[in-house]
Amino acid sequence: MMGYADPNQVGSGLRQRLYSRAFIVGEISRPEDRFVYIVLDTQSGDTAIRYGILDGLKNLGPEYATIYGQKNVAITGTHSHSGPGAWLNYLLPQITSKGFDKQSYQAIVDGAVLSIRRAHESMAIGSLSFGSIEVKNANVNRSPFAYLANPVEEREEYEYDVDKTLTMLKFQRAGDGLNLGVLTWFPVHGTSMLGNNTLISGDNKGVAADLFEKSVNSRDDTAPDFVAGFSQANVGDTSPNVLGAFCEDEAGEDFGLECNFEDSTCGGRNEPCHGRGPFFREDDQGASSCYEIGRRQFITARELFDSMEDGGAIPITGSAIRSLHTFQNFSHFEFAHPNGSTVTTCPAALGYSFAAGTTDGPGAFDFKQNNTGSPNANPVWSVVKGFIHEPSDEQKACHHSKPILLDVGEIENPYLWTPNIVDIQLFRVGQLLIIVSPGEATTMAGRRWKAAIASSASASDLTESENPIVVLGGPANSYTHYISTEEEYGIQRYEGASTLYGPHTLNAYINLTVSYLPYLASTPPATPLAPGPMPPNHVNSSLSFIRGVVFDRAPFFKSFGDVITDTPFNVAPGTTLTTTFVGANPRNDLRLEKSYAVVEKLVGTDWVTHRDDSDWDLIFRWRRTNSVLGTSEVDIVWEVPAVGDVGVSYRIRYFGASKSVGGDVTEFEGVTRLFIVA
């Protein structure tokens, strides 16, 4: 799985389906002036994924190929840490997922292209409006010690050490006034599901999007294909573990106490320090806390949506819709610092505190955060890192005060470990400006970036007498890890150690995006923005040590889909119902646009779908029972609601596909007995 960088976190099933949600905004009279903003239920955007999506759009024909391209397509991820891995372009994130898997990659690409096609086909004349609201108790700062390094006068401008504001862009069709969708931005890490979870889900933002869409699908004022996108914002130092970080080692003297403020350790060790979600006492791999953090975002977003319906919205005005994109090599980008000096970015490198992880997921080997080169840094890694690549004195000086653990930007064997070429992208519609960030900007980094864009736009009257509204979305396009402020970088907690291109990374992004703002004007410069150096595409050259499915076999005297553990005849509301089937490897058929598991409800004489893979309370879990014989079982678990229809008949169905020794894949299904919830 992708997010916690744990090779032992191998997917075993499905908690909730992953989705691609696409939003297209365009000028009526100029079809070429439009942009696509995609929200994927993945850890991030990615170079390979973006190449694949752009190729997929070209393959749809000239209607797509002439409109959509590098300039106007943004691929963002919700930053879920409970999705599949093995689809990223560069070697470093591939290592813990055993390389690259084309099945995972293609599923993401195909889903994204399909979402764009559906958005394109449903385009209609309409209006946009904007609103904002505070989300209470859904995020905290997981690195407050680093945040406090920012200037006190700057911090005093803000009430919180994280952004609590959820912003919403509402899409409304002109012809019938129906609402088509909402796109929101709010910063909270997709780490509600814990590192010991092995069920795929979109984490808290996946929950929020699903709840929102289902809450409006029967309203008279919303279109039947309403889409709710919950995008990330300046997420870098945020956490959904809102109760704080505590020491969890029962044998330790500080068990139950808060972790050390400066370096998030317990008795000098980082492994026992864990953040606590709202239901941390539940032994469910974070599922209850995940649902609750998602619910809090949904409830607040829905409140904002309703208030915007009642006239509390800011209309997006003006006809200008613009986009810009270029690639920039950050290995040695020289520019003027705000203080007047000339500075440069560096080839990518990661510091010791990168290996320490965070309070959302501590790292191994006893690395510590807030490590600027102390002599007690892990001695084994001090030696091992030299075998990978020993950074030069110039590289060490460029990255100061980061002690370099992995000099990833200067390693090209067997191929690049991380990107040095980054995406620079901005969108504009009317007075709304969207920063498409390739990295995870921290709270203050995002605030500075947005403020710089807003200030420059105002000074140049870019938005034509309307006050600019600036939002930041990401991580997008090519994952470049973190973007911290220079002050936070100096502290070298996880976020600073993971700021790839040295202390001036943030200012480099600000410098470039502000410089290119004129390309978002109603009358842009006559000379087009140069595309910049193209990043490599490693789809066909990446290593892979992921075994395919060899074959499946049903146990003797059994068939695929047979029920091993059936349901009782009567089920009480509020109970957890588990049924087991003779199964096969779910990788034989990902059942895209379909479900592995459904709960069906008897309505008259017809069975209708009551729950499917999109529902949080229906769980699909697969396990191999004998690797030699190729047998496996599937559990389908329904957490029956405490409140709902009673005296109603239900059944559970399982859909699978088995692979023979010869390679043929055959679909099958299984069904339980009828049962009554009463």
N, C-alpha and C positions, 0 to 999 in steps of 0.2 A: 504494500500500500504506500501511498505518497503523502508525506507531511512530517512524520516523526523520525524519518530516516532510520527505522528499525528493521533490519532484515528478517526478524522473527515475526513481524506483523504482517501475516499473510492472510489475504481475504478468505472468508469461509461462507459468506452469504450476503444477504441484502436486507438492510433495514429500510431503505427508501431509495427509489430510483433517482438517478442523476439526469439532469436536463440541461439543454442549451436554450437560452431565451434571447431572442434577437429583436432589436429595436432599430427601425430605419426612419430617418428624418430627411426630407428632401424638399427642394424648391419645386413649386408646381410648374413653372415655366422653363426650368433648366434641370432636366433629369440628371445631368452629370454632377450637379451640386447637391450631394446627399452624403450621409454617413451611416454606417452600421455600427452599433454598439452591442456586443454580445456578452452575456453573462453566463459563463459555464460553471456548473457545479464541480469544479476541479480546484486543485491547489493553486493554480495560476494560469495565465496565458503562457505560450511557449512558441519558440521560433519554428520548430518542426510542425507543430499543430497549425500555426498561422500559414506557413507555406502550403500545407495540405488543404486548408480551407480555401485559400486563394486559387489553388489549382482546381479544386472542386467547383468553384464558381465559374471559372473559365470553361470547364467541361459542360456547364449547363447551357452554353451557347452565347451568341453575341449580345443577347438581351442583358446578360449578366456581365460578361467579360468586358464590355465597353463602359460599364458603370462602376463596378466594384473592383478595388485593387489595393495596393500598398497604402495609398494616401488616405483612404476613407473607411477602412475596416479595422476596428479595435476588438481584440480578443482578451477579455478579462476573466479572471477566475474568482469564485467566492472565497477561495483560500480554505476550502474544506480539507481537513487532515484525515478524512476517512473515506477517501476515494481510491481507486486503483492507481498503481504506479506504472513505471516502465514505458512512458510515452514522451519523456522530455528529451530535448535535442542534445544536451551536453552530458559529459561522462559523470560528473560528480553526483547529480541526483539519480543517475542510473545505477550507481554502485550498490546501493542498499536494496534495489529491486531486481537484482540479477540481470541488469542490462535493459534492453529495449524490446518491447513486445508490440508487433504490428497489429495484433487484434485489438489491444487497448487503444492504440493510436488511431486506428481506422474508425473505431466506434465513436470516438470524440469528434473526429473530422466529419464523418458522415452525419452525425447528429447536428453539428453546428451548421453545416451546409443546408441540411433540411430545414432548420429553423429560419435561416436567412431566406430560403426559397418561399417558405410559408409567409414570412413577413412581407416579402416583395410582392407576392401574389395578392395579399390582402391590403395593400396600400390604398389609402383613400384621402381625400382632402379633409383636413381637420385642424384642430388647434392644440396648442401646448400651454400648460400652466404649471406654476412652480409653487411649492410650499415647504415649510420646515417646522420641526417640532422636536422637543427634547425627549429622548428615551431614557427613562430612569432605570438605574440598577441593571443594565445589560452589558456594561463594560467597565473595566478598571485598568489602570496603568500597571503593567507588570515590571517595569523598570523605573520606579519613581526616583531612585537615587540618581540615575542618569538624567532624568527630566529636570531635576533640581540644579543641574549644572548650567542650564540655560539662564540668561540674564534675568535677574529678579524683576526688572522693570517690564520685560517682555512677558514673563509669567503672570504678572499682575494684571495684564490685559484680559486674562481669561479666568473664568470661575473654576474650571476643572483642569486636571492634568491629563485628561483625554477629551476628545470631542464627543459631546453627548447629543449633538444635533443630527437628526435624520432628515435628509432633504429628499424631496419627491418631485419628479417630472411626470405630469399626468397627460395622457394621450386621449383625445376626444374626437370622434368622427363628426364632421359637419352635417352630413346629410340627415342623419336621424338623431344626432346628439348622444349616441351611445359611447360609453367609455371603452377604449380598446386595451388599455393597460397602464401600468405605472412602472417607473424606473426609479429606484431609491438608492441613496448612498448613506452608509453608516459604518463606522469602523469597529469591528470586533473580530478577534481571531476565530477561525473555524476549528477550534481545539476543545470544544465542549465534549465531544467523544474522546475518550482517553487513549493513551498509547497501547493499552491492552485490548482495545476493541478490534474486532476483525470483520465487522459487518459494514458493507458499503452504505454511505449516506452522504447527503449534501450538508451535513452538520447543521448548525443553528440557522444559517441563512436558507438552506434547503427547506427546513421546517417552516420558516417565516413565509417563504414564497408559496409553498403548498397551501398553508392555512389561508393566506390572502386570496389566492385564486379560488379556492373552494368556498370561501365566505361570500363571494360576489357572483358565483356562476348561476345563481337563480334569480338575481335582481333584474328588474325590468330596464335599468339604465346602463347595463353592461353588455357588451357583445359576448356571444357564446364562447369565443376563443380568446378571452381576456388573458393577458400575460402580466405577471408581476415579477419584476427583476429586482433582487436585493443584492446590489453591488457593494464591494468593499470601498473604503475610503482610505484615510491615513491610518492604516491598521497596525503599523509596525510594532508599537509597544503596548498594544491593547490586549486584553484578555477577557474571556467570558467567565473566568473563575472569580466571580465578584465578591466572594467572602474573604479573599486574600490567600496568601501562601503560608503553609504551616509545615512543621516537621512531622513526618509520618513514620519514622523509625521507632517502633514501640520499645526497642531496647535502648534507645538513646536517652540521655539526660534531659534533652529539650523536646521530647515527644509532646505534641499538642501545642507547642509554643510557635509563635510566628518565626519565620525564617529570618536570618540576619539581613538587615535592611540593605547593606552595601553590596553584598555578593550572593544573596539568596542561598546561604549554606546553613547547615545544621551541625553544630559541633565541628565545623571546618570542612564538612562534606556537602556536595551539592545534590547527590542522588536522593536523599530523603525529603527534599523540599518540593512540595507539590501545591499547586493552586487548587482552591476548592470552589466548585460550582454550587449553585443554590441547593442542590440535593446530593451533595457529595457523600452522604452516608449510605445512599442506595448502592448496592452491589450490582451495578448494571452497566459497567464500562462507560459511565457518563451519560447514558441515554436520557434519564429523567432531567438532568441539568440541561442537556442539549435541547430537549423539547421546550423547557421553560424559557431559556434565553431566546430561542426562536419565537416562542409565543409572545414574549415581551416586545420584540421588534414588530411582530405582526399587529398586536393590539394597538400600539402607538401609531404605526403606519395607517392602520384602518381608521383611527381617530382623525388623523390628518386628512386622509382621503375624504372622509365624510364632511369635514370642515371646509375643504376646498370645494365640495359640491354645493355648500351653502354660501358660497361667495367669498371664502377666505383665501383665495388663490391669487398669485401674481401672474398676469398674462405674459407669455413670452411674445414679444412684439418684434416687428421688423422682419423683412423677408430674407435677410442674409443668412445663408447656411454655408459654412465653409469648413474645410478640413485641411490639415497639413501633416506630413509625415516625412521624416528623413532618418537615415541611419548615421550614427556618429561613433567613431572608434574612441573609446574612453581609455585606451591603454596609455596614451600620451596626449591628452587634450589640454592645450594651453589657453588660458583666458584671463581676463582682468577680474581680480577679486573685488568685492565691494569696498574693501579698505584701500584700494588703489594699487596694490601689489599685483604682480603676475604670478599665477600659480598653475599647477598642472594636476590632472588626474593620473592614476597609476594603473599598470596592468593589474588585473583582478587578483586579490589575495584575501584569505580568511585568517582571522586571529585565533589565539588560544581559546578565548571565551566563546567562539563559535561552537567548539566541541562541548562546552558546558551545557548547551541547551538553555531552556528557560524554565520558569516555574510551571508552565503548561506541559512541559515534557523535558525533564532533566536529562542531560547527556550522561555517558558512561565515562569510565577511566578517571573519575574524580577531577575533572577540569573545573575551574571556578570562573564565575562571571567577575567583572571588574578586575581583569587581569591585564596589566600593562607591562608585563615582563618580570613578575616577581620570581625569585629563584626557586620557589617551591612548585613551579609549573611541572606537569607530569614529565618525568625524565625519559620514559620510554618514547613518548611522542617527540620529545626533543631530538632523539636520535632518528626515529623513523621518518620524520618530515624531511630530513636531509637526503634520504634515499629517493624521495619523490622528486623534489627539486629544491635545491638550496638557493634562497633568494640572494640576489646581489646586494652589495652595500647601498647602491643607488635605490634599489627596490625597498630595502628596509627604511631608508631615509624618507622616501616618498610616502610610505604608509605610516610613519611615526604619528601617534604613539601606539600603534598596533604591533604587538609581537607576532610575527607571521608564523602561523602553523602550517598552512597549505598555500603554496605559491601557485595557485591554480591558473592564473592568467598567463603564465609563461610555460605551461605544460601543453604540448601538442601530441603527446604519445599516449594512447594510440590515436586520439583526436582531442580536440579542445575540451577541457574539463568544465569551464564556465564561459559565458560570453564576455568578450571585450567590446564587441560592437553592439550598441544599444539602440532601441527605438526611441525617437523623439516624436511625439504625436499630440496634437491638439484638435478639438472640435469646437465649432461655434454654431449656435442657432439663436438668432436675435441677440439678446443681452446675456445669454447663458454661455459660458465658456467651460469646456471640459478638459481637464488635464488627464491624459492617459499615461499613467505612471507604470514603467516596467518593473519597479521595485516596490517594496513595502516601506513607504514613508512613515516615519514615526509621527506622533501627534504634532510636535512642534515643527518638524521638517515640513509636514503638509501645510501647517498654518503659514509658515514663511513663504512656501511656494505659491499658495493661493493668493496671499497678500501681494506678492510681487507681480503676479499676473494681473490682479485687479487694479493695482496702482498704475501699471504701465498702460492697461486698457483705458483707464480713466484719463490719464494724461494725454493720450493720443486720440481721445474721443472715438475709440474703436467701435463702441456700441451705440454711437450716435445719440448722445444725450441721455441714454438710459444707464442707470447704475449697473455696472457689470456684476453678474452673479457667477461665482467660480466654484466648481466642484472638482474633486480629484477622485479618479477611479483606478483600480488596479488590484493586485499585480497583473500586468497586461503584456501581451505580445511576446516578449522574451524575458523570462524570469531572471532578474538581476539582484536577487536577494534583498538587502535592506538599504534604506537611505536615511541616515541619521544626521542631526545637526553637528557642526564641528565641536561644539561643547560636549554633546553626548558621545561623540566619537572618542574624545579624550578620556572618558571614563572607562571605555572598553568593556561594557557589559555585552550581552549577546548581540544586540542590535548594532552597536558600534563595530564589534568584531566582524559582523556579517555585512558591513558596508564595503562593497567590493573594491571600489576604485580610490580609496584613500579618504583623507579628511575633507577634501573639497568636492566630494561627490554631489552633495545637494546643490552647492553653488554652481556647479557645472550644469546641472539640469535647469536651474533657474536661468542662468545666462543664456542657454540655447533657446529655451521656450520663449523667454521675453524677446530675444533677438528676432525670432521668427513670427512674432505676433502680427506684424503687418500683412502676412499671408492670409490672415483671417478677416481682413478688412473687406468692406463691400466692394472696393476696387483694389485688389491686391497688386503687388508689384508685377510689372510686365515680364520680368525674368523669372521663370519657374524655380521653385526650390529644388536644389540638386538632390537626387535620391540618396547619395552617400554610399559608402562601401557595403556591399551585401554580406550578411552573415552566412556562414556555412549551413548546409542542410545535411544532417547526419542520418536521415531516415534509412538510407540503404547501406550505411557503413557502420552503424552502431553494433556493438557487441550484444549478444543475447545468450544467456545461459538458462533461459526459461524453457522447461520441457513442455512440449505439447501433450495433449491427451493421447495416450497410447490406445486404450480400448476400455470399454465398460462391459460388465457382465452382471446379470442378475444372479442371486444365490440359487442354489439347487432347489427345484420345485417352486420357484418364484418367478414372477415377470416384472419388468419395469413398470412402475406405477402402482404396484400392489400396496395395499395398506398394511403396515406392520403394527402400528398402534392407532386404533380408531378412536373417534370421539365418543364420549358418553352420550346417552340419549337426551339428557337434560343438563344444561350448563347454566350456572348462576351468573347474573350480571356482575362485572367487576373481577371475574376470575381470569386466569391465564390458561388458555386451552392449547395443548400441544398434540399434534398428530404426526406420525412418522410413516414415510413411504420408502419403497425400494426405489433408489434414485440413480442418476447418472451425472457425470461431470457437467456443471452448468456452462462451462466454456465451449461445449459442443454447439451451443446455440445461445447467444446473448439475449435473444428474444427482445430485440430493440423494438420499441413502440408496442410491446406486449408485456405479459406478466408471467413469472414463474408460479406465483401463488395467487389465488383469489378466494374470497369468501362470497358465496352466492346466497341470495335470499329468495325464498319462494313467495312470489306475488301472483296470486291466483293459481294458474297452472304453469306459470313460466318462472324459470330461474334467471334472476338478474344479478349482475355484479354489485356487491355491497362493499367490498374492500378489494384492493389490488396492490401491486408493488409500490404504488405511490403513497400508500398510507403508512404512517409511522407505527401504528399498532399491529401491523401484520408483518411478521418476520419470516424470512426464508433462510434456512441454514443447511449447508451441505457438508458431509464428512465422508472421507474414504475409509471404508471398514477393512479392506484388504487390498493392498497395493499389488500383490502378486496375482490375485484372482480378478482384480478390477472391479470389486463390488463397492457400493456406497449406499448411503442412506440420506434422506432429506427430512428435516424437521420443519414443519410449518406451524408457527406459533401465532395465535391471535389473542391479544390482550383485550378481552371483551369489555366494552365500555360499561361503567357502573350505571349510566343513565342511557336509556334508549328503548327501542322496541322490545317488548317482552311478549312471550307466547307466540313468537314467530319462528318459522322453520328456516334453518340454514344448512349449508354443506360447504366443505373445503375442497378445492380442486388444485391439483399440482400438474404443471405442464413441463415436460422435459424432453431431452433428446439424447439418445445413446449412440456410441460409436463402436462399430464392430472392429474385429481384428483386421479386416480388410480395408477399413477406413470409411465405410458407409455410415452416414448419420441418419438415424430414424427417429421421428417424433413419437412421443407417447404421452399419455396422461393418466392421472389417478384421481379418485374421488372418494371422500369419506361417506359414511352413512349420514342420513338426515338427522339433525339434532335441533333441539328447541332451547332457546334462551328464555329462561323463566325463573 
